[in-house]
Amino acid sequence: MSEDINYHKAFFMKVNRKEREYQLRRELIIDVSEQLFYERGYENVTLGDIARAADYTKKTLYSYITGKGDLYLEVYCRGLEKRRLFIEESMAEAETGLAKIEALGKAYFEFFEANPQMLLLVQYFDYRGIEYDKVDEEVVNKFISINKEANLQHLEAFKLGKKDGSINPEIQTEIIYSQFIHCLRTITHNAIWGKAEFDTSEQKEKFTQEYFHYFLNFYLRGISNHPEKLPKFKYPLEAVENEE
């Protein structure tokens, strides 16, 4: 009897060890992919590049992934989860629904301002998309789960705002939220990666902040139940001159 127990114990230890080794090697491949995607851009990195950087053969990579799409979505999920937690922490400190939406917007911008290359990876997803049928189902489900959790949290802020009277109760929450996220991403991209030229880094920083906060202020006034109580934020006129 004890021999049987020892046999099964040794068997499971061996299986667990192999699984740990598998996961460690897969994480290494994702680490390498993340670095290369942010350095060169997703489209400019091949599986051959990743294999060489990870010190594996391209054939070996396929023992851990189904294709390049796996690595893209894995890297995307890492950034998405970091962003979700950063925004969650910022929103938690706000009391009203409108204040939480403001915190959401500011945290979103601050996160990508600190991680601009991550924003480019997100933009690729928005405009080029990804073929889910060519990505491991487990990775797809991970992406859906993180995204869903973030969306539910943000939508709760809108519901709270309608309840506490800080957000206009007549707005269609799902539509307004969807439009907010799409606009938020575009404005953030323009603010961070815009082509306007500046003489100094201080001028660039000033414009970036003003450009984004003008949009956020405009949006908050649009959904607020009492827009007259919110301060107006002037558009950065210097930006117009630099863009012409």
Number of C-alpha atoms within 10 A of each C-alpha: 6 7 8 9 10 10 12 12 12 12 12 11 12 12 12 12 12 12 12 12 12 14 13 12 15 17 15 13 21 22 16 19 26 22 14 18 22 18 12 11 16 18 9 10 16 14 17 14 15 25 18 12 15 18 11 13 14 16 11 11 20 12 10 15 16 13 14 19 18 22 27 20 23 22 21 18 20 15 19 19 16 12 19 22 12 16 24 18 14 18 24 11 11 16 13 20 25 26 19 24 26 20 20 23 26 18 20 20 24 17 18 19 19 11 14 17 17 20 22 18 20 16 15 14 14 12 8 9 10 15 8 13 9 13 20 16 12 10 18 17 11 14 18 12 13 15 15 12 12 17 16 10 14 19 18 15 23 28 16 17 24 22 14 15 16 19 27 20 17 9 16 10 18 12 9 14 17 13 11 17 14 11 15 20 19 13 20 25 19 15 22 22 15 13 10 15 12 14 7 8 10 10 13 18 14 13 21 21 17 19 22 22 23 15 19 21 18 16 18 20 20 14 22 21 20 14 17 9 9 12 10 12 14 13 15 17 11 12 19 10 9 11 10 6
